[in-house]
Structure formats: structure tokens, C-alpha cells
């Protein structure tokens, strides 16, 4: 340890005596800007506003990693080590911070926060991570350069930050860059420029999502200028407009498109499957679970697939009651705690907003809910929650995030037992420490079907974020490969996609203008003659 301390001091002295042209004021200001995580919170806000869904996930993981690293450094490690700060005798006055820190030196909290944010971002997107990493490295180096930390403090902080970023994967695994691509291709009409495509645009969807540079309808017209758009404005009848879009697509022999959230996509998918139409999904909601799992995270992905006629088939989940009624779902089905949570959230959402309403609803449900009683495949059970996913969700934990495939023929069944004492508390604690799979009150399996009977304690079920009345008897199963969905066969470079689509759209507009001008000239000539 003494040798390490001497090495640390010598290295600090060398950095303090180094002269980097123009770096003194710049690194001092950079170091100050990272106080209390301000630099990284600003970077996260920029990513969330400017970038797409991947950027928002990267920003969220980066902030979560930063919070975990900061808490570890400031509440545990610093108070255990109590290493004094280095002396400033060898550091030029121009580098001194305006306010010198008063906490102990080991480890560097700034370095931990920088490394944690950069790691969190990189886990979601290597591209955004490459942009953030040099800035994080500069912040870490600046802490030695301005004389407030020894090199070992910075290295320890970086190690803690990287560890915090990696640890977030235990609770929230990064989404795969693209879903599995080896699925067999499905037959779907190729519609260059969107000719023959009828898109139902639910402008009321996605109120919780960051604003895009262009409204959804304008983006669609830029990418697929020949497509027909049917837009829903506030006050318009959702079912009537969707039915109109389906009828037009069926009459033209083209395809149905939908732009909206998972609720809109679910309704359009059911209609498309019934009429035998291929579905083009343009993600316009807040979460867009189905679009992301299929492999069309952006409008451009769907537009390229539509123009080329590239598609895959997906399964649809079905919950059939004993009376013959059925509910179809693309993503998830549940009974127990979640339907009540959705009901309370929807009641509060208009006044408070989606996420505050969801938080309040969760607290109320955890405090007041009671277990449901039912028979699962003939076995009596008492449950807090029964969850069924349309396809295998990853990871096998409390908050499954994505599905590699949507045509595996399986339901992802997860149960939270309501029998043992403090079952809810045990599940929550197990989830927080990442040990849910070993919890005795939680179970998970993949099944092709499941039979639910003698259901009591609830009168509602939830599917894809919607709530509906339930029956005392239900059978959950899959309709194999019931829906054809446009999806690019191979990952595309986004800029190349946009360039190709923009060029095609420009050619279409020029051709349309020339045609209109020719008709106008012909009419004028006939009048003069």
C-alpha cells in the first residue's frame, strides 16, 4: 500500500506540473459543470428530446446508473476511506476551482458519475456511448488536472461507475439492437411510395412521448407520399374511422397501416387479421412495445419494408370465455393487481399525466388490493397476479422488457402467489435485489395454452393496456402466425434509408407536378382553340 501511495503521489505531481495548451480554463469549467451531475442530466435531457426511442432508453439508463454510482460513493465509500485531498502546492493558480470541495478524496464522485452515465448510455447504444465517452474521460482527467483528486481516486471512481452501469442490467436488461432475423419471410404486397397503403393515424396517441420534429402525418407524407391517410382528430369516432381504413385497404387490395400507440395497433391488428390484410405499424405511442419487438422502431424501417414488400408473421394471443366471447392481445394479458392499476391510472391520467397517475395507482393498489382465487389447469390457486405474454419475454423477472420472437407459439405465463404471508412485500424485495427467479412466491413457465376456472375476487382483466370485463372461466391460447406485419428483412442504415425514401418521394412529387401541369396546359389549349 505504501508503494501504491508513493506512485499515486508521483503521478499526481506529474499531472499537476503538466502544461496542456488551452486546457487550463476549459478543464476547470468542465470540472465545475459536472457538479451534482448537472452536465449528465443536461446530456440526458438532450438525448431524450433530440433522439428516438433508443436515445431515450440510453438517457434513462444513464441517469439510473449515475444515481446508483453517486449513492454508492457518497453514502458508503467516502465515509469509509476518509482520504484527505491532495495539496495544491504544485497546481497552477489558474486551474484552481472557485470552490474547493470539502468532502474526502477517495473515490472521485465526479469520475464515478461520468463513468456510470457513459456506461449506461453505451449499454443501450454504442453510437451514443461513443459520443459521451470522450466527455466522461475528460471530466475524470480534469479532477486530477485541477488538483482535487489523486489518480487512484479517479480510477476507483471510474470502476464504481462502470460497475453501477453494468449492475442496472440485473433489473433492466438492455434491449437487443434488433429482434431475431431468421424468421421466415411472409407474403406481403410491395407498395412503392405507399401506393395502395391506407394508414389510420390516431393523432391522440402518444401524448406521453417526446415531440418529433414533424407531426406523424407529415412524416408519413414525406416517406410514403402515395399512401392514403385517414386521420383521427379529437372527438372523432375511433372505431368508425378504423373500419373505414380497413374497408378502403381491402377494396384496393393493398395493405392497412396504423400510426399510434399499442392500443391503436392492437385494434388495427385484430381488424387486419380478420380481413387477411398485411399490417404496417408506424410507432406513434409512448412505449410502442409491439413495434419494437417486431423490429420497426422508426417510421423509416416500416416505410422501407412497405416499399419492398418485406414482412414476417406473428402470433396473436386469445382469451376465450366459457360463453364464447374472446379478447385478442398482441402483447400481454393479466388478471389481479394490474387491471385495477390500469383502471385507477386512467381515472387520474387526464388530470395528473400518465406517469404520476401510474405511480399513485401503484401505491393504492399495493395498499388496498386483495388476492384473486381461481383454478389454473385444475389446480386451486390464490394469486396476486397472473400475467401471460404473447411470446417469450426477456428477462425472466418482475419487469419483462422485450420478446426476441413473436411466432414461437407459446404464452409466457407468470404467477405471483397470494397465499404466503407478506407475499407482495417478498416479491417486491426479491425484484429489487435481482433474485425474483429464486423467490418462492413467484413462478414462470412457457405454455401453449392455460385454462382458468372458478375465477373470483375480480371482475376485470387487462390486455395491451386496456381493461375489459372478465368471466369466471377463461382459456388462454395462441393463434399461430395469424397476422402479417411489415418488417425489413435486414437491418438498414438509417441515413441510407432516409436518403432512398426521400429521393423516391421527390421523384414522385415531380412526376405528379408534371402530370398536373400537362393536364392544365391541355385544358388551356383546348379552351383557346
Residue pairs with C-beta under 8 A, 6 or more apart in sequence:
4 152
8 150
8 151
8 152
9 86
9 150
11 150
11 151
12 86
12 144
12 150
12 151
13 90
15 144
15 145
15 151
16 90
16 91
16 144
16 145
16 147
17 90
18 145
20 27
20 145
23 145
24 92
24 94
24 95
25 94
27 95
27 138
27 141
27 142
27 145
27 146
28 94
28 95
28 96
28 97
28 142
28 146
30 39
30 138
30 139
30 142
31 97
31 110
31 139
31 142
31 143
31 145
31 146
31 148
32 97
32 98
33 39
34 40
34 110
34 113
34 114
34 139
35 110
37 66
37 70
37 113
37 117
39 135
39 139
40 62
40 63
40 66
40 113
40 114
40 117
41 63
43 59
43 62
43 117
43 132
43 135
44 59
44 60
44 62
44 63
44 117
45 59
47 55
47 56
47 58
47 59
47 62
47 121
47 128
48 55
48 56
48 59
48 60
48 210
49 210
51 58
51 59
51 128
52 297
52 298
53 283
53 288
53 292
53 297
53 298
54 124
54 125
54 128
54 297
55 125
55 128
56 210
57 124
57 125
57 174
57 175
58 120
58 121
58 123
58 124
58 125
58 128
58 129
59 121
61 120
61 121
61 123
61 124
61 165
61 168
61 172
61 174
62 116
62 117
62 118
62 120
62 121
62 132
62 165
63 117
63 120
64 120
64 168
64 172
65 116
65 117
65 119
65 120
65 161
65 164
65 165
65 167
65 168
66 113
66 116
66 117
66 120
66 164
68 116
68 164
68 167
68 168
69 112
69 113
69 115
69 116
69 160
69 161
69 163
69 164
69 165
70 109
70 112
70 113
70 116
72 112
72 160
72 164
73 107
73 109
73 112
73 157
73 160
74 103
74 109
77 106
77 107
77 156
77 160
78 103
78 104
78 106
78 107
78 109
79 104
81 104
81 105
81 106
81 107
82 104
82 106
83 104
83 105
83 106
83 150
83 153
84 104
84 105
85 100
85 101
85 104
85 105
85 148
85 149
86 105
86 147
86 148
86 149
86 150
88 96
88 147
90 147
91 146
91 147
95 145
95 146
95 147
96 146
96 147
97 146
97 148
100 148
101 148
103 109
105 148
105 149
105 150
105 153
106 150
106 152
106 153
106 156
107 153
107 154
107 156
107 157
107 160
108 140
108 143
108 149
108 153
108 154
108 156
108 157
108 158
109 157
110 139
110 140
110 142
110 143
110 149
110 157
111 139
111 140
111 143
111 149
111 153
111 154
111 155
111 157
111 158
111 161
112 157
112 158
112 160
112 161
112 164
113 161
114 135
114 136
114 137
114 139
114 140
114 158
114 161
115 136
115 140
115 157
115 158
115 159
115 160
115 161
115 162
115 165
116 160
116 161
116 162
116 164
116 165
117 132
117 136
117 161
117 165
118 129
118 132
118 133
118 135
118 136
118 161
118 165
119 129
119 161
119 162
119 164
119 165
119 166
120 165
120 168
121 128
121 129
121 132
122 128
122 129
122 130
122 132
122 133
122 165
123 129
123 165
123 166
123 168
123 169
123 174
124 174
124 175
140 154
140 157
140 158
141 154
143 149
143 153
143 154
144 150
144 151
144 154
149 157
170 434
171 397
171 399
171 431
171 432
171 434
172 399
172 401
173 394
173 395
173 401
175 292
175 401
175 402
176 402
176 404
177 491
178 295
178 491
179 293
179 294
179 295
179 402
179 403
179 404
179 405
179 406
180 404
180 405
181 295
181 489
181 490
181 491
183 312
183 313
183 405
183 407
184 312
184 313
185 310
185 311
185 312
185 489
186 278
186 311
186 312
186 313
186 481
186 484
187 311
187 484
188 255
188 278
188 309
188 310
188 311
188 484
188 486
189 196
189 253
189 254
189 255
189 278
189 309
190 306
190 307
190 308
190 309
191 197
191 224
191 226
191 227
191 254
191 255
191 306
191 307
191 309
192 226
192 307
192 504
193 224
193 225
193 226
193 227
193 307
193 504
193 505
193 508
194 220
194 223
194 224
194 225
194 226
194 227
194 303
194 306
194 307
195 226
195 227
195 254
196 226
196 249
196 252
196 253
196 254
196 255
197 224
197 226
197 227
197 228
197 249
197 254
197 255
197 256
197 257
197 280
197 306
198 227
198 228
198 230
198 245
198 246
198 248
198 249
198 252
198 254
198 255
198 256
198 257
199 220
199 224
199 227
199 228
199 229
199 230
199 245
199 256
199 257
199 258
199 259
199 280
199 282
200 230
200 232
200 241
200 242
200 245
200 256
200 257
200 258
200 259
200 260
200 264
200 268
201 216
201 217
201 220
201 229
201 230
201 231
201 232
201 259
201 260
201 284
202 232
202 238
202 258
202 259
202 260
202 261
202 264
202 284
203 215
203 216
203 217
203 231
203 232
203 233
203 234
204 232
204 234
205 259
205 260
205 261
205 263
205 264
205 284
205 285
206 260
206 261
206 284
206 285
206 286
207 286
207 354
208 286
208 353
208 354
208 355
209 284
209 285
209 286
212 219
214 222
216 259
216 282
216 284
216 299
217 229
217 231
217 259
219 299
220 227
220 229
220 257
220 259
220 282
220 299
221 227
221 229
222 501
222 502
222 505
223 299
223 300
223 303
223 501
223 505
224 303
224 306
224 307
224 501
224 505
225 505
225 508
225 509
226 508
227 257
228 248
230 241
230 244
230 245
230 248
232 238
232 241
238 264
238 267
239 267
242 267
242 268
242 271
243 271
245 256
245 268
246 256
246 268
246 271
246 272
246 275
246 277
249 255
249 256
249 275
249 277
250 275
250 277
255 277
255 278
255 279
255 280
255 306
255 486
256 268
256 271
256 272
256 275
256 277
256 278
256 279
256 280
257 279
257 280
257 281
257 282
257 302
257 306
258 264
258 265
258 267
258 268
258 269
258 279
258 280
258 281
258 282
259 282
259 283
259 284
260 268
260 284
260 285
261 284
261 285
261 286
261 287
261 288
261 465
262 285
262 287
262 288
262 289
262 290
262 330
262 331
262 464
262 465
263 285
263 464
263 465
263 466
264 284
264 285
265 281
265 285
265 290
265 291
265 330
266 290
266 328
266 329
266 330
266 331
266 463
266 464
266 466
268 279
269 279
269 290
269 316
269 328
269 330
269 483
269 485
270 316
270 328
271 277
272 278
272 279
272 483
272 484
273 316
273 328
273 479
273 482
273 483
277 484
278 311
278 484
278 485
278 486
279 483
279 484
279 485
279 486
280 302
280 305
280 306
280 485
280 486
281 290
281 291
281 294
281 296
281 302
281 485
281 486
282 291
282 296
282 299
282 302
283 291
283 292
283 296
283 297
283 298
283 299
286 354
288 297
289 331
289 402
290 330
290 331
291 297
291 302
292 402
293 331
293 391
293 402
293 403
293 406
294 312
294 314
294 406
294 485
294 487
295 301
295 312
295 487
295 488
296 302
296 305
296 485
296 486
296 487
296 488
298 494
300 492
300 494
300 497
300 498
300 501
301 487
301 488
301 492
301 497
302 486
302 487
303 497
303 501
304 310
304 488
304 492
304 497
304 500
304 501
305 311
305 486
305 487
305 488
305 489
306 486
307 501
307 504
308 488
308 489
310 486
310 487
310 488
310 489
311 484
311 485
311 486
311 487
312 406
312 407
312 484
312 485
312 487
313 407
313 481
313 482
313 483
313 484
313 485
314 330
314 406
314 407
314 481
314 482
314 483
314 485
315 390
315 391
315 406
315 407
315 408
315 409
315 478
315 479
315 480
315 481
315 482
315 483
316 328
316 329
316 330
316 390
316 478
316 479
316 482
316 483
317 328
317 329
317 330
317 333
317 388
317 390
317 411
317 476
317 477
317 478
317 479
318 326
318 327
318 328
318 329
318 476
318 477
318 478
318 479
319 326
319 327
319 328
319 329
319 333
319 461
319 463
319 474
319 475
319 476
320 326
320 474
320 475
320 477
321 470
321 471
321 473
321 474
322 471
322 472
322 473
322 474
323 471
325 471
327 333
327 461
327 463
327 468
328 463
328 479
329 390
329 463
329 464
330 390
330 464
331 389
331 390
331 464
332 387
332 388
332 389
332 390
332 462
332 463
332 464
333 387
333 388
333 389
333 390
333 461
333 462
333 463
333 476
334 385
334 386
334 387
334 388
334 461
334 462
334 463
335 372
335 385
335 386
335 452
335 455
335 458
335 460
335 461
335 462
335 470
336 369
336 371
336 372
336 383
336 384
336 385
336 386
336 416
336 458
337 365
337 366
337 369
337 384
337 385
337 416
338 385
338 387
338 462
339 458
339 460
339 461
339 462
339 467
340 365
340 369
340 458
340 460
341 358
341 361
341 362
341 365
342 361
342 462
342 465
342 466
342 467
343 460
343 467
344 357
344 360
344 361
344 364
344 365
345 354
345 357
345 358
345 360
345 361
346 357
346 467
347 357
348 356
348 357
348 360
348 361
349 357
351 357
352 360
366 424
366 428
369 384
370 457
371 382
371 383
371 384
371 418
371 419
371 457
372 382
372 383
372 384
372 386
372 418
372 455
372 456
372 457
372 458
373 380
373 381
373 382
373 383
373 454
373 455
373 456
373 457
374 380
374 381
374 383
374 386
374 452
374 453
374 454
374 455
374 456
374 457
375 381
375 451
375 452
375 453
375 454
376 386
376 415
376 450
376 451
376 452
377 450
377 451
378 451
378 453
380 454
381 415
381 417
382 417
382 418
382 419
383 415
383 416
383 417
383 418
384 416
384 417
384 418
384 423
384 424
384 427
385 414
385 415
385 416
386 413
386 414
386 415
386 452
387 412
387 413
387 414
387 415
388 411
388 412
388 413
388 414
388 450
388 476
389 400
389 403
389 411
389 412
389 414
390 403
390 406
390 411
390 412
390 478
391 403
391 405
391 406
391 407
391 408
391 410
391 412
392 403
392 404
392 405
392 408
392 410
392 412
392 446
393 400
393 401
393 402
393 403
393 412
394 400
394 401
394 402
394 403
394 404
395 401
396 437
396 444
397 431
397 434
397 436
397 437
398 427
398 430
398 431
398 436
398 442
399 431
400 412
400 414
403 412
407 480
407 481
409 448
409 478
409 480
410 446
410 447
410 448
410 478
411 446
411 447
411 448
411 449
411 450
411 476
411 477
411 478
412 444
412 446
413 444
413 445
413 446
413 447
413 450
414 442
414 443
414 444
415 442
415 443
415 444
416 423
416 424
416 427
416 441
416 442
417 423
417 440
417 441
417 442
417 443
420 426
420 440
420 441
423 441
426 439
426 440
426 441
427 436
427 439
427 441
427 442
430 436
430 438
430 439
430 441
430 442
436 442
437 444
448 477
448 478
449 475
449 476
449 477
449 478
450 475
450 476
450 477
451 474
451 475
451 476
452 473
452 474
452 475
452 476
453 472
453 473
454 472
454 473
455 470
455 471
455 472
455 473
455 474
456 472
458 470
459 469
459 470
460 467
460 468
460 469
460 470
461 467
461 468
461 469
461 470
461 474
462 468
